[in-house]
Amino acid sequence: MGTRTVLQHPDITRALTRIAHEILEANHGASDLVLLGIPTRGAVLAERLDRVLADIDPEWGPAGGSRVGTLDVTMHRDDLGRGIGRAPHRTTIPAGGIDGTVVVLVDDVLYSGRTVRAALDALQGIGRPRAVRLAVLVDRGHRELPIRADHVGKNLPTASDERVTLRLTETDGTDAVVIEQSEPHGDGGAA
């Protein structure tokens, strides 16, 4: 299986800085914004965006403030019956809630759109935001649902048999986006 690194720490940092600026520009400032990261790596990216937003706009408030949370989508996924095991994570909503706010869902890699659909379903039980936007570090294409990210760090066209993995220092010890090529089926690819 071949592996290649397409983004490293400086690239990820630049992408998150650009996404933070885009979020503020689209919202005309930081008022009424809430970030909800989709565990695991989307939650880490939301925390990083929180720090970047705090550096850019004083209206956002200090990093680690009360406008960042996590949104577990495990029980809303459409693949639960397929035996794909995912450990549930805790959903944490900022103290002010999400009613009337602009919620920015933060995820690592946008692929089929099914995780985002599950996130939209999960939001229904929490409150009624004024608007919901999507920020992803990588959009790799191959959508199965009509879902589009509002803020993208990197568009990364891939083959459907490739796997895109985000590694973050907080969870994996390093920052990188890696594309892994699947093993060929059959005789192992020997000619």
Sequence and secondary structure as in RCSB ss.txt:
>XXXX:A:sequence
MGTRTVLQHPDITRALTRIAHEILEANHGASDLVLLGIPTRGAVLAERLDRVLADIDPEWGPAGGSRVGTLDVTM
HRDDLGRGIGRAPHRTTIPAGGIDGTVVVLVDDVLYSGRTVRAALDALQGIGRPRAVRLAVLVDRGHRELPIRAD
HVGKNLPTASDERVTLRLTETDGTDAVVIEQSEPHGDGGAA
>XXXX:A:secstr
  EEEEEEHHHHHHHHHHHHHHHHHHHTSSTTEEEEE TTHHHHHHHHHHHHHHHH TTT STT TTEEE   GG
G TTGGGT        B  TT STTSEEEEEEEEESSSHHHHHHHHHHHTT   SEEEEEEEEE    SSS   S
EEEEE    TTEEEEEE HHHHSS EEEEEE   SSSTT  
